[in-house]
Amino acid sequence: MARTPGRLSSTATSGHILEMIRTGTATSRSEIARATGLSRPTVALRVTELIDSGLVVEGTGAVSSGGRPPTLLEFNAASGLILTGALGMARSQAAVCDLDGEVLVRTPGSPDMEQGPEVTVPWLLDTWTDQLAALGRAPGDVRGVGIGLPGTVEFHAGRAEDRPSLGKWAGVPLAPLVAERFPVPVTVDNDVNVMALGEHIAGGHGHTDDMIFVKVSTGIGAGLLSGGHMLRGALGAAGEIGHIPVRDGGGLPCRCGNTDCLEAVAGGRRLLESAAARGRRLNGLKDLVALAAEGDPVAVTLVRDAGRRLGEALAGAVNLLNPEVIVLGGDLSEAYDHLVAGVREVVFQQCTALATRQLRVVPSALWDDAGVRGCAAMVIEGILSPEAVNKLLAG
């Protein structure tokens, strides 16, 4: 997630200058000099360093206001690659992105997550290797790896901690497994957090820095952005909205060990069980969504009720965080009209007038791209920070 720098002091480094070029804050040597207060020779030296590294290229000249037109400087997104893996219990995706986070190639798959990383990680590594070959790129072009896991992740440790759903993954650091083939920085986060980042960076929801992204599928989770920053909490457990108890749940047990959690009452498994009890035997949530789209009364009722349950949990988050937008993603969100009707009914009833004055509830704009785009954004934020770039150039 690129930050937009203000005026920098004369201590601005090459890493800061790259950030200015990436964000469009300054796109010529003269603009960089004015913005930083650096002398022209110093700017020229640092820009040359970035060009020699391949991170910056010279483009066509800008329109001149008199005299020789200045040469534009452009970030070279093709100078490196990001490998991303958006993993899910039902389906997963592996992709290769450029340094702008644009997806160059994407491959869906269904590795058995329950078998643990010794099954899924080899699938990722082999898929990435094949993708690089198809692009005509070498493993040495890879600058970082981002992985999203469908469970609670201890972010700074880079490992899953969600034993009920990811028992064989719990406590296993993924970086050493990936480094056997790709010795680059590896960043791991919860799948909903990376989807939230993807929607924030490229989802087209306006320039909002205050967002709640909700994935409503087999499980239910939320990614929280406040002031443009991901709220992960002390250990990475923020956003577990699926484990907030709801009223009148009937004592349903949840995989976390508690009862009447939102996920247990309104998650995908429960909805399919309820549909079967009402004579609608379905193979998965996609079938339920299709029925709701056809106006089937059982499917519509189940989806709308799930929206109301979700609204109960979201109401507290809206009053607490005052987001500008709630983005609904995941399989069930494809029945958006019925789901959002239930969400809106409860959220706008239970939240303060000020908290909902500008609140929008919208569907995901990226759908399946959200995870891989978010994984790339998560990695880019680290490897292209001014500090990381300066370390790379000094290396």
N, C-alpha and C positions, 0 to 999 in steps of 0.2 A: 504494500500500500504506500504509494509515494506521498511524501509530505510536501507541502508547498512552503518553501523557505521565504522569509522576509529578507530585508537587507542584511547582508552578512558583513562581518568585519574583515579586515585585511588578513586575518588568520584563516580565511576560507581555503580549504584544501581542495585537492583534485576531486575527492569524493563529493564535496559540496557542489563543486562546479558541474559534475556529472548530474547530480540531482536537479540542478537548475535547468540543464539542457533537457533532461527527461520530462520535467514538468512543464516545459515551455516558458519558464520564468525569464530565461535569457537564452537567446539562440544565436548570438554572434559574440565575437571577442570583445567588441566595444560595449555591448550590453552587459556582459559579465564584469567588465572593468568598472562600469558605472554602479552596478548593483553591489559589488563587493568592496570597492575601494582599492583593489589591487592595481599595481602598476601594469601597463600594457605588456612589458617584457615578462612579468611574472605570469600574467594570464596566458600569454603565448606559450610559455614553458609548460604550464599545467595542461593546457589544451593539447599540446603536442604529445604529452605523456598519455592522455586519454586516447588520442588517435592511434598512437603506436600500440596500445593495448588492444585495439580493435573495438573498444566500447563506443567510440564516437567516429563519425565520418563527416566529411564536408559535403554539403549539398549545394544546390544552385544558389546564386546570389540573391539577396533580398532586393526589393525595389529601392532604388537610390533616391535620396532627397537632394542629390547634388554630389558630384564627384563619383569615385569608384564605389559600386555597391558592395556592402559587407557580405562576406561569405557566411552562409547559414551553417550552423553546427547541428547535427542530428544524432540522436541516440541510435546505435546499431543493435537493434533487437535480435538480429540474426547471428550475433557474435557468440551466442551460447544457447544452450537448451536446458529446459527444466523437464524432469520426468515426474509425472503425477499419477497417483493411484487413488481413485475414489472408491473405497471398498464398502460393500453392503452385504447384508445377510442373504438377500435374494439375488442381487446382481451387482456387478462391479464394473469399473471402467479403468483402463490404463491409457495414458495419453502422453504425447510429447508436445511441449509448448515452447514458444520463443521467449525472449526476455521481456516482452511486453505482456506475456500471459496469453497470447493468441494460440489457440489449439491448432497444431499442424497435422496431427494424426491421432485418431482415437480408436480404441478397440474395446468392445464390450466383452464380458465374460462372466462366468458363474463359478469361481473357485469356491470350494467348500470351506467357508470361514470357520465352521465349528471344528474342523480338523486342526486348526492352529496355523501359526505362521510358517511351519515347515512345509505346508501344502500351498498356501497362498503366495508367499514371498517368491518361491521359484516361478510361479505363474507370472507374477509381475516382472521379474528379471528377464525371463524369456520373451515376454511380450515386448518389453522396452527394447531389447536387443533386436528383435525383428522389426520394430518400428524405426529404429535408427537406421537399419540397413535399407529399409524401404525409402527413407528420406535421403539416403546417400551421405549420412553423417556418421562420425566416429564417436565411440564412447568418450574420447577426450574432449568432445564439445559440450559434454554435460557439466553444468555448473551447480546443480542442486536437485534434490528429490523431495517431493511433498506427498504425504500419505494421509488420507482421512479414514478413520476407523469408526465403525458403528457401535460406539460405547464410550464410557467415560475414559478420558485420556489424561494422564499426568503430563501436562504439556512440556514442562522444562526437562523432564526426564525422558520424554520421547517413548512412552510405553503405555499400554492399556492397563487400566485398573478395575475394569468392570467384570468381575468374576461371574455374576449370574449369566450374562449373555456371551461373554468372550473368555470363558474359563482358561482355555489353552493359550490365550494371548496375554493374560494378566501377568504383569511384571517382566515381560520379555522386551528388551530394548531392540528396536528394529534397525537402527543405524549400522551395527556391526554386520547384520545379515545382508544389508544392501551393499555395504562397503566391499564385500568380497568381489563384487563385479564393478561397482561404481563408487570409487573412493571420494565422495563429495559430501557436503553437508546434507543431512537428512532431517526433515522437520515432520513431526507427527502431531495430529490433532483430531479431535472429535469430528465426525463427518458433518454434523450440523453446523459447527463453527466454520468449516471450510466452505460449506454452501453459502453461509451468510456472507463470508468475505467475497465469494464470487458474485453474489447478487449486489453487494455494495460497490464493487469495482466496476462491474460490467453489465449490471442488470437493467440500467436505464430507468431507475425509479426517481430520477432527479438527484440533485447533489445533496442528498441527505446523509448526515453523519450519525443519526439517531434512528436505529432500526432494530426490530425484532424479527428474525427469520424463524419460522416454525416448520419443521418437517413432520408431516402427519402421515404415517405409514404403518408398518407393523409395530414400530415403536414411535414415540412422540418425544421430540426434543426441540430446544430453542437455541439459536445463536444470538447473542446480545451485542449490539454496537452502540456505544455512547461516545459522543464527541469524536467519532471516526475511529475509535479504538475498540478492539475486541475485549469484552469483559469475560475473562476466563476464571476469575477468582484466584484464591491463594494457591490451589493445587490443580486447577483445571476442571473443577466440578460445577462451575456456573452453568446455568441454562438447562438444568435437568427438570424442565417443566412437566415432563411425563410422570414424575414421581411426587407431584403435589396432590394431596388427597382432595377428592371432590365429595360433594354432599350426596347422600342417598345412593351410595355405590353398591349397597347390598352385601358388603363384606367380601368382595371379590379379592382373591389373593393376587399380589403382584410379584413379578420375578425378583424384585429388590428385597422381598421379605415382608413388606408392609401390606396393608389392604386398602382397597378403594382408591388407589392411585389413578390419575387421569389415564395413563397408558392401559391399565388393567380394565378400566371401564369403557374407554372410547378408542383404544388402539385397534390395529387391524385384526388381530386374532379374535378379539371380543366381538367385533362387528360381523365377522364371518360366522362365528358361532351363533350370534343372534339372528343372522339371515337364515342359517340352516334351520333354526328352531321355528322360523316362520315360513318354511317351505321353499327357501331359495338356497339350494346347495351350489356353492360357487367354488371355483378353483383358486381364486385369489382376489385381492382388492381391485385389480383391473376389471374383473367381472362385475364387482359391485358398482364401480364407477360407471361402467357401460349401462347397467340397469338404471342407475339414477339418471343418466343422460336421456334414457328412453322414457323417463317419467314413472318408472315402476314405484308404486306407493310404499312398499316395504323398504326399498333401497333409499328412496328420498327421505323417508322418516329417519332411518338409521344415520344417514350422513348429516342431516340437519341436527339431530340430537347430539351427534359427536361434535358438531360445531358449537352447540350450546355448552357442552362440557369443557371444550377447549376455551371458550370465552370466559368461563369461570376462572380458569387458571391464568388466562391472559389479563384479566381485569386487574389483578394485583400487580402484575408486571407493568401495566400501562400507568397505574397510579404511582408506582415506584420510580419508573425510568422516564416517563413522558416521551415515548418514541414519536417520530413523525410518521413512520410507516410500519405496518405489520405485513410481512411477506409470507404467504402460505405456499409451501412446497411439499414434496412427497407425493406418493401415489394417490392418496385420498383427495389432495387438493385439485386433482383433475376434475373432480365433481365440484368445481369452485362455486358455482352459483348457490348450490344448496348448502355447502359447508360454510361459506362466508355469511349466509343469511343467519345461521345459528350463532356464529361468532359475533357479528355486529349486534344482534339482539341483546346479548348479555353484556358485552363490553361497553356499549354506549349507555346501557342502563345502570351499570354498577360503577363506572368511572366518573371522576369529576369533570365538570364542563370544560375546564381549562385543559385538562389532559387530553380530551377528545376533540378540541376545537379544530385542530388541523390534522387530526389523525386520519390516515388512509389505510385501508385493508385491501391488499392487491395480491394477485397470483404471481407466482414465480415467473420471471421473464426468461430465465435461462434453462429451466427444467434440468435435463440430464447434463448440461454443460456446467451447471453451478458448481458441482464438486470438483471437477478437474480445473476449472478456472480459479476456484478458491484455493486449491492446493498450490497452484502456480503463484498466486498473489502472496500466499504465506511465505513461500521460499524467497521470492523476489524481495520482499520487505527486509529479509535478513541479508541476502548476499549482495544487494545493491545499496545498502545503507552507506552513508559516507565513510563510516569507520571500516566497514568490510572492504569497500573499494580501495581505500588507502592502504589497507593491509595487503590486498592483492597486488597493488602497484609496487609496494615496497618489497614484495616477496621474491 
